[in-house]
Amino acid sequence: MKRKVTIQDIADELGVSRNTVSKAFNNAEGLAPATREKIIQKAMEMNYKQFSYVKALADLSHTGTKSDEAAAEYSGEIALFCGQYLSQSHFATLMLDKFQKELSQLGYTMNTHRVSEENFEKMSLPITYVPERTKAIICIEMFNYEYDQMLCELGTPILFVDGPCKKKGRSLPADQLYMENISPVMSFVEQMLERGYTKFGFIGNPYHCQSFFERYCAFRMAMHSNDKPIDPEYILDANHSADFKDKLLSLKTLPEVFICTNDFVAIDAINVLRENGFSVPEDVLFCGFDDSHESRHMMPLLTTIHIHTQIMAYEAIHLLMSRIKEPSLDYRCVHTESDLIYRASTKD
């Protein structure tokens, strides 16, 4: 059996450290763009697991890959539908940078279309959207099920990066791309239980989107599988500090550990506690999700779960190009790998 390529193999080929390769894969700071690009290219050449499917993109498009000297022939427009403004800290911003670069090598352009509240209410398309020149649609921060269903009925190849919560079993008739939400959250709970912690809380709206719902379900599954009770007082169902501040401060006692739907909910909650005389991690441990820039520069540094945005970008390309080429494919739901990263907010 052929041995799988490892990070160390790639490091040896390039004469760099294993840590440098890991930084390139994780979009970590402190690495020159040229070095990162060189490492990713070598990983693709060596058929490393996270990039093994990228070579197939050349077969899905007749325009070649970015190694071609000649510019790719124009293939059409990919429409990006966004339900809200994407800040530089949003995980999708890094993903879209790589996504757009790869699109251009395949001959596609990408135009962004902001879906307004009026569009959602009237079930109308953004005025900037031109169906005749659109080859496919990619949706980010689009969590209105009825509106998303309407988009699916346009007959245009479509991909949702995350999507509306499936709590009622409703899944869109479209390709869907997610980060792995279940395993890292369950792993975190298991490891905290091994350290002797038993009182856990959860902050954030589980029904905001499917990823939040999966993270919440993973928390509950891990507790249930270990026969540990969940105190409903410790479940703070809210999106922002303005919504959960009073609930948080009204708790008679804090849990030992808080899991949050993402880093920004965790940061808001830590700030609320700090402003009211509590200390993290001395009084309560915290875990976020996303590995945002802020999580690496706050005090204390935030334990979180890293999303591989470059891998998501490549997978998004693969899903869209294959859907354009073969519209009759069965719908696919793909989860890309994510990693638990321990930092000071859990005394690490």
C-alpha positions as CSV (number, residue, x, y, z in Angstrom):
1,M,0.0,0.0,0.0
2,K,1.3,3.4,-1.0
3,R,2.3,5.5,2.1
4,K,0.4,8.7,2.7
5,V,2.3,11.9,2.3
6,T,2.9,13.7,5.6
7,I,3.6,17.3,6.5
8,Q,7.2,16.2,7.4
9,D,7.6,14.8,3.8
10,I,6.7,18.2,2.3
11,A,9.0,20.0,4.8
12,D,11.9,17.6,3.8
13,E,11.3,18.2,0.1
14,L,11.5,22.0,0.5
15,G,14.1,22.1,3.2
16,V,11.9,23.9,5.6
17,S,10.6,23.1,9.1
18,R,7.5,21.1,9.8
19,N,6.2,24.2,11.7
20,T,6.6,26.3,8.6
21,V,4.5,23.9,6.5
22,S,1.9,23.8,9.2
23,K,1.8,27.6,9.2
24,A,1.2,27.7,5.4
25,F,-1.7,25.2,5.7
26,N,-3.3,27.2,8.6
27,N,-2.9,30.7,7.1
28,A,-0.9,31.6,10.2
29,E,0.8,35.0,10.5
30,G,4.5,35.6,10.1
31,L,4.9,33.7,6.8
32,A,5.8,35.4,3.5
33,P,3.0,35.0,0.8
34,A,5.6,33.6,-1.6
35,T,6.7,30.9,0.9
36,R,3.1,30.0,1.6
37,E,2.3,29.7,-2.1
38,K,5.5,27.5,-2.7
39,I,4.4,25.1,0.1
40,I,0.9,24.8,-1.1
41,Q,2.1,24.1,-4.6
42,K,4.4,21.4,-3.3
43,A,1.6,19.8,-1.3
44,M,-0.5,19.7,-4.5
45,E,2.4,18.1,-6.4
46,M,2.9,15.5,-3.8
47,N,-0.8,14.7,-3.6
48,Y,-1.1,15.6,0.1
49,K,-4.5,14.6,1.4
50,Q,-5.9,18.1,1.9
51,F,-5.0,19.1,-1.7
52,S,-5.2,15.9,-3.6
53,Y,-8.4,16.8,-5.4
54,V,-7.0,20.2,-6.6
55,K,-5.4,18.6,-9.7
56,A,-8.8,17.6,-10.9
57,L,-9.8,21.2,-11.4
58,A,-7.9,21.3,-14.7
59,D,-10.1,18.5,-16.0
60,L,-13.2,20.2,-14.9
61,S,-12.3,23.4,-16.8
62,H,-10.8,23.4,-20.3
63,T,-8.8,26.5,-19.5
64,G,-5.8,25.0,-17.7
65,T,-4.4,25.8,-14.2
66,K,-2.5,28.7,-12.8
67,S,0.7,27.1,-13.9
68,D,-0.1,28.0,-17.5
69,E,1.8,31.0,-18.8
70,A,-1.1,32.1,-21.0
71,A,-4.1,33.7,-19.4
72,A,-7.2,31.5,-19.2
73,E,-9.9,32.1,-21.7
74,Y,-13.0,33.9,-20.3
75,S,-15.5,31.3,-18.9
76,G,-18.2,33.5,-17.3
77,E,-19.2,35.1,-14.0
78,I,-19.7,33.5,-10.6
79,A,-22.1,35.5,-8.5
80,L,-21.4,35.8,-4.8
81,F,-24.5,36.4,-2.7
82,C,-23.9,37.7,0.8
83,G,-26.6,38.2,3.5
84,Q,-24.4,40.7,5.4
85,Y,-21.2,42.6,5.2
86,L,-18.1,40.3,5.6
87,S,-15.5,41.9,7.9
88,Q,-11.8,41.2,7.5
89,S,-12.1,38.9,10.6
90,H,-14.8,36.7,9.1
91,F,-13.5,33.3,8.2
92,A,-15.0,33.6,4.7
93,T,-13.0,36.6,3.8
94,L,-9.7,34.6,3.8
95,M,-11.5,31.8,2.0
96,L,-12.9,34.1,-0.7
97,D,-9.4,35.6,-1.4
98,K,-8.1,32.2,-2.4
99,F,-11.4,31.3,-4.1
100,Q,-11.3,34.3,-6.3
101,K,-7.7,33.8,-7.2
102,E,-8.3,30.2,-8.3
103,L,-11.4,31.3,-10.2
104,S,-9.4,33.8,-12.2
105,Q,-7.0,31.1,-13.2
106,L,-9.9,29.1,-14.6
107,G,-11.2,32.0,-16.6
108,Y,-14.0,33.1,-14.3
109,T,-14.8,36.5,-12.7
110,M,-16.6,36.9,-9.4
111,N,-19.1,39.7,-8.7
112,T,-20.4,40.3,-5.2
113,H,-24.2,41.0,-4.7
114,R,-25.4,42.2,-1.3
115,V,-28.8,40.7,-0.5
116,S,-30.6,43.4,1.5
117,E,-33.4,43.1,4.1
118,E,-35.8,44.3,1.4
119,N,-34.7,41.5,-0.9
120,F,-35.3,39.0,1.8
121,E,-38.8,40.4,2.6
122,K,-39.9,40.7,-1.0
123,M,-38.1,37.5,-2.2
124,S,-36.4,39.6,-4.8
125,L,-33.0,39.3,-6.4
126,P,-30.3,42.1,-6.0
127,I,-30.7,44.6,-8.7
128,T,-27.0,44.1,-9.6
129,Y,-27.5,40.4,-10.4
130,V,-27.6,39.6,-14.1
131,P,-28.8,36.0,-14.7
132,E,-27.8,35.9,-18.4
133,R,-24.1,36.2,-17.6
134,T,-24.0,34.1,-14.4
135,K,-22.6,30.6,-14.6
136,A,-23.1,29.7,-10.9
137,I,-23.9,31.3,-7.5
138,I,-22.0,30.9,-4.2
139,C,-23.9,32.0,-1.1
140,I,-22.3,33.1,2.2
141,E,-24.1,34.3,5.3
142,M,-27.4,33.3,3.6
143,F,-29.5,31.8,6.4
144,N,-33.1,32.5,5.3
145,Y,-34.4,29.1,4.3
146,E,-37.3,30.4,2.2
147,Y,-35.1,32.8,0.3
148,D,-32.5,30.2,-0.3
149,Q,-35.1,27.8,-1.6
150,M,-36.1,30.4,-4.1
151,L,-32.5,30.7,-5.2
152,C,-32.3,27.0,-5.7
153,E,-35.3,27.2,-8.1
154,L,-33.5,29.5,-10.4
155,G,-32.0,26.6,-12.2
156,T,-28.4,28.0,-11.8
157,P,-25.6,25.9,-10.3
158,I,-25.4,27.0,-6.6
159,L,-23.2,26.4,-3.6
160,F,-24.0,27.3,0.0
161,V,-21.0,27.9,2.3
162,D,-22.8,27.1,5.6
163,G,-26.6,27.6,5.4
164,P,-29.8,27.8,7.3
165,C,-30.3,25.6,10.3
166,K,-31.7,22.1,9.6
167,K,-33.4,21.7,13.0
168,K,-36.6,20.7,11.3
169,G,-34.9,18.3,8.9
170,R,-35.0,20.8,6.0
171,S,-32.0,20.6,3.7
172,L,-31.7,22.7,0.6
173,P,-31.6,21.0,-2.8
174,A,-28.1,22.3,-3.5
175,D,-24.4,21.6,-2.8
176,Q,-23.4,22.6,0.7
177,L,-19.9,23.3,2.2
178,Y,-19.1,23.4,5.9
179,M,-16.2,23.2,8.2
180,E,-16.1,20.2,10.5
181,N,-18.1,21.3,13.5
182,I,-18.8,18.0,15.4
183,S,-15.5,16.3,16.1
184,P,-13.5,19.2,17.5
185,V,-16.2,20.3,19.8
186,M,-16.8,16.8,21.1
187,S,-13.1,16.3,21.5
188,F,-12.8,19.5,23.5
189,V,-15.6,18.4,25.9
190,E,-14.0,15.0,26.3
191,Q,-10.7,16.4,27.1
192,M,-12.1,18.9,29.6
193,L,-14.0,16.1,31.3
194,E,-10.7,14.2,31.5
195,R,-9.2,17.2,33.3
196,G,-12.0,16.9,35.9
197,Y,-14.4,19.7,34.8
198,T,-18.1,18.7,34.8
199,K,-20.1,21.9,34.7
200,F,-20.3,23.3,31.1
201,G,-22.2,26.1,29.6
202,F,-23.0,27.2,26.0
203,I,-23.3,30.8,24.7
204,G,-24.7,31.7,21.3
205,N,-27.8,31.1,19.2
206,P,-27.8,27.5,18.1
207,Y,-30.4,28.1,15.4
208,H,-28.7,31.1,13.7
209,C,-27.1,28.8,11.1
210,Q,-26.4,25.1,10.5
211,S,-22.8,25.4,11.7
212,F,-23.9,26.9,15.0
213,F,-26.5,24.1,15.3
214,E,-23.9,21.4,14.7
215,R,-21.6,22.9,17.4
216,Y,-24.4,23.0,19.9
217,C,-25.5,19.4,19.0
218,A,-21.9,18.2,19.4
219,F,-21.7,19.8,22.9
220,R,-24.9,18.0,23.9
221,M,-23.9,14.7,22.4
222,A,-20.5,14.8,24.2
223,M,-22.2,15.5,27.5
224,H,-24.9,12.8,26.9
225,S,-22.4,10.1,25.9
226,N,-20.6,10.7,29.2
227,D,-23.8,10.7,31.3
228,K,-23.1,14.3,32.4
229,P,-26.1,16.6,33.0
230,I,-26.5,20.0,31.4
231,D,-27.8,22.8,33.5
232,P,-30.3,24.8,31.4
233,E,-29.3,27.9,33.3
234,Y,-25.9,27.7,31.6
235,I,-27.4,27.7,28.0
236,L,-27.4,31.4,27.0
237,D,-29.2,31.4,23.6
238,A,-28.2,34.8,22.1
239,N,-26.0,36.3,19.4
240,H,-24.5,39.4,21.0
241,S,-23.4,40.7,24.4
242,A,-26.5,43.0,24.4
243,D,-28.6,39.9,24.3
244,F,-26.8,37.7,26.8
245,K,-25.2,40.2,29.2
246,D,-28.1,40.2,31.7
247,K,-28.4,36.4,31.5
248,L,-24.7,36.0,32.1
249,L,-24.5,38.3,35.0
250,S,-27.7,37.0,36.6
251,L,-26.2,33.5,37.0
252,K,-25.9,32.5,40.7
253,T,-22.7,30.6,39.9
254,L,-20.7,30.3,36.7
255,P,-20.0,27.0,35.0
256,E,-16.5,25.8,34.9
257,V,-16.3,25.9,31.1
258,F,-18.1,27.9,28.5
259,I,-18.3,26.8,24.8
260,C,-19.3,29.6,22.4
261,T,-20.7,29.4,18.9
262,N,-17.7,31.5,17.6
263,D,-14.8,33.6,18.7
264,F,-16.7,36.9,18.7
265,V,-19.4,35.6,21.0
266,A,-16.6,34.3,23.3
267,I,-14.8,37.6,23.2
268,D,-18.0,39.5,24.0
269,A,-18.7,37.2,26.9
270,I,-15.2,37.5,28.3
271,N,-15.3,41.3,28.1
272,V,-18.7,41.3,30.0
273,L,-17.3,39.2,32.7
274,R,-14.0,41.2,33.0
275,E,-16.0,44.5,33.3
276,N,-17.9,43.0,36.2
277,G,-14.9,41.7,38.2
278,F,-14.5,38.2,36.9
279,S,-11.3,36.7,35.5
280,V,-10.7,34.2,32.6
281,P,-9.4,31.5,33.0
282,E,-9.3,31.8,36.8
283,D,-13.1,31.9,37.3
284,V,-14.3,30.1,34.1
285,L,-12.6,28.6,31.0
286,F,-13.6,29.6,27.4
287,C,-13.5,28.0,24.0
288,G,-14.5,29.8,20.8
289,F,-14.6,28.7,17.1
290,D,-13.0,30.1,13.9
291,D,-9.4,31.0,15.1
292,S,-10.0,34.6,14.2
293,H,-7.2,37.2,14.2
294,E,-8.7,38.6,17.4
295,S,-8.5,35.2,19.2
296,R,-4.7,35.3,18.8
297,H,-4.2,38.8,20.1
298,M,-6.7,39.2,23.0
299,M,-5.8,38.6,26.6
300,P,-6.0,35.8,27.5
301,L,-5.3,34.2,24.2
302,L,-8.5,32.3,23.2
303,T,-8.7,28.5,22.9
304,T,-10.6,28.0,19.7
305,I,-11.1,25.7,16.6
306,H,-9.2,26.5,13.5
307,I,-10.9,26.6,10.1
308,H,-8.8,25.7,7.1
309,T,-9.9,28.5,4.8
310,Q,-7.7,27.6,1.9
311,I,-9.0,24.0,1.9
312,M,-12.5,25.3,1.9
313,A,-11.7,27.6,-1.1
314,Y,-10.3,24.7,-3.1
315,E,-13.3,22.5,-2.2
316,A,-15.7,25.3,-3.2
317,I,-14.0,25.5,-6.6
318,H,-14.3,21.8,-7.0
319,L,-18.0,21.7,-6.1
320,L,-18.9,24.6,-8.3
321,M,-16.9,23.5,-11.4
322,S,-18.1,20.0,-11.2
323,R,-21.7,21.2,-10.8
324,I,-21.3,23.5,-13.9
325,K,-19.9,20.7,-15.9
326,E,-22.5,18.1,-14.8
327,P,-25.7,19.7,-13.4
328,S,-27.4,16.4,-12.8
329,L,-25.0,15.3,-10.1
330,D,-26.5,14.2,-6.8
331,Y,-26.3,17.1,-4.3
332,R,-23.3,16.9,-2.0
333,C,-22.7,18.1,1.6
334,V,-19.0,18.4,2.3
335,H,-17.3,19.1,5.7
336,T,-13.6,20.1,5.6
337,E,-11.2,19.4,8.4
338,S,-10.9,21.8,11.4
339,D,-8.5,21.7,14.4
340,L,-8.8,22.3,18.1
341,I,-6.2,24.8,19.3
342,Y,-5.6,25.2,23.0
343,R,-4.5,28.6,24.5
344,A,-4.5,30.5,27.7
345,S,-8.3,30.8,28.1
346,T,-8.3,27.1,29.1
347,K,-5.0,27.4,31.1
348,D,-2.9,26.1,28.2
